[in-house]
Amino acid sequence: MLDKVKVDKLLAPEKAYVTIRQAILSGEYAPNDRLREDELAARVGVSRTPIRSALQRLVQEGFVVFHPNSGAAVRGWSRQEAVEIFQVRASLESLGAGLAVANATAGDIRELEALCDEMEGLRPSEETQEQFSVLKRNVLNRKFHVKILNMSRNRKLEEIALSLMDVGFLIRSYRNFSAKDEQRSQFHHRDLVSAFAAQNAEWASAIMKSHILTASDIARWDD
């Protein structure tokens, strides 16, 4: 998550994209809320052209939908749509984890361990820090999964899996994780690292599938 100073230095289309995306992720804009171009332009401090560009980008990422009569709105997801995405992710990323075992180097394993350490070290000391902690955890979790997909050395698999990883409701669902859920997720991450170290493809694949399907059970839907 970029701070305000860094956001202000971005070019207008990127600034609009980052600002709107962060507002959706933080819950400031809830599912099905309208996104008015004039209000967004005033908020971001840019013209409406970069706002339109940002909204189109957010449509492609699954954060925004356009309605014929009312314009842009934060996208809501049905339970069936969400379950289907988790099912596809579980299949793709479990395959990726299995393939990654043959390519895992000592450096790759150290990098994954470092990400585990950083995620486990996130301990918000104040209630006001909880939102930051959730967003930071999402960033680190994404890095962990992206690293494993990259290790698979299957570029088409990585491309498709990444397109599903940034869907809006998936990122917002991290706010629903309890301390117990987080602990289970961290155990899965550590088990994946152990599977890579042991060069056990079946173990890595099974853990990744369980990891993602467990997240599906925790997530909440917008309808």
N, C-alpha and C positions, 0 to 999 in steps of 0.2 A: 504494500500500500504506500503510494507516494505522499509525502507531506506537501503542505500548501505551497511552500517556496518552490519545490521541484515542479509541481503542477503548473505554476504560473509561468515557468520558463519554457513550457512545451509550445509547439506550434498550435494554432487555433483548432484544427480538426482533432489532433491528439489530445489537447487539453479538454475539449468538449467530451470526447470519448471517455477519458479517464474519470472526469468529474461525474458524469452521469452513471457510469458503471459502478463507481464507489458508492454513490447514493443508493443505487439499487441493492448492492451487496450489504450495505449497512442497515437496510430496512427502512430507510427514509422514504423510499417509494415502495409501496407494497404491491403484490401481484394484482393486476388489473387496474392500477392507478393510471390515469391519463398522463401523458408526457407532452405538454404544450411547448411548441417550438419557441414562442415569444418569451415565455417564462424561463425556459432553459437558457436562451440566449442572454437574457438579463442576468441570470445567476452566474453563468460561466464568464460573461464579459466578452462575448464574441457575437458575430452576426449570425443569422439563421442558417446560412449556407454550411458552415462547419457543423452546426447542430444536426442538420439533415444527414450529412455524411456520417456523423457519429451514430445516429440512430440506425442507419442502414447497416453499419458494422455490428451493432448490438443485435439487430434482427438475425444476422448470419450466425451469431454466437448463442442465440436462444434466450437472450435477455428481454427482447422487445418484440412486439407484434404490431402490425398495422391493421386497423379496422377501416373499412371503406368509408364509413360515415363519421367516425370520431377521431381518426388519426392514430398516432402512436400510443401504446400503453405497455406497461410492464407485463411480460408474458406470465400467465398462470399455466400450470401443468396438471393434467389429470393423472390419477394414480396409474392408469393403464399405460399412458405415455412414459411415465417415470420408470415403471417396472420394466418396460421393454428396453429402455436405455441401459438400465443396470444389467439386464440379462446379456445384452450385446457386449457391454464393457467387460463383464465377468469372463465371457468366452474369449474375447480378443486379448485382454491383459493376462489371462492365465496362459494362453498360448505364448504371448510375449515373454512372460517370466520363464517358461520352460526353455524357450530358445536362448534366453539371456545367459543361462547357466554355462553353456559351452563357451561363451565369449567373456565371461566375468574375469577380470584381472584383479590382482591384489589392490591396485589403485581404485578400481570401481567399488570394491567391497569397503575400503576405507571411506570413500565418499558417501556411500549409503549409511555407514555407521555414524558418520558425522551428522548427517541429516537426522537420523534417529535421535542422537544426543540433543540436537537443537530443538526438535519437537518436544522431547520429554522435558526439556528445560523451561518450556513456556509455563510460567506460573503467575498469572495476573494477581497483583497484591491488592488491587482496589477494584471495586465494581466497575468504575469508569474505564478500566483498562480491558474489560472483557471483550468488547468489540474488536479492539486491536489484536488481542490474543487469537480470536477466531480467524480474522483475516490473515494474520501471520501464519497460523497453523495451516491454513489452506494453501498459502504460497509454498511452504516447506513440503507439505504432502504432495502437491503437484510436482515439485522438483524430484521427489522420491520416485513417483510413478513414471515421470518423463525419463529419468535416468535409466530405469529398467527397460522401458520401451526402446530407448536408444541402444541399450546393450543387446537387444534382440537382433539388431542389424537387419531387420525387415522393415524397409522404409514405408511400404504401403500399409502394413499393419500399424506402424507408428502414426502415420498420417490419419488413418481412420479413427484410431483410438483417441488421439489428441482432439479431434473434432468433437468427440462426445464428452471429453473431460471438462470442457469449459462451459457446458450448458448451465444457464443461470440457476436453476433450482438445485443443481448438485452442489454448487458453491454455497448457496444460502442454507442448505441442509446442515452444514457444520454447526450452525447455531443450536441445533437440537441434540447434539451429542452431550451426554452426561459424562461425569468423571469416569464412571465405569466403562462407558462406551469408548472414551479416549484411551483408557488403559488397555482395553481389548485390541483396539486399532494399533497401539504401540507394540503390543505383543506380536501381532501379525507382522509388523514391519521387521521386528527383530528376527522372527522365524524365517522370513524371506532372506534376510542377510545370511542367516545360518545355512539355509538351503543352497545359496550361491557358494558359500565357503566349502560346503560339503560336496559341491558339484552334483547335486541331486535334482534333476529336472522335474521329476514327478512330484517331489515334495514342494518345489517352488511353485509349480503350476497349481497344485491343490490349495496351497495357502493363499495364493492370489485370488483364486476363485471364491474361496470362503470369505476373504477380506472384503471383496466388493459386494457380494450378496448380503453380508452382514450389514454393510452400510445401507443397502437398499431397505432392510427391515427397520433401520433407525430413522431414515429420512421421513420428512413430512411433505404432503402434497399441497398444492395451492387451491384445489377445488373443494 
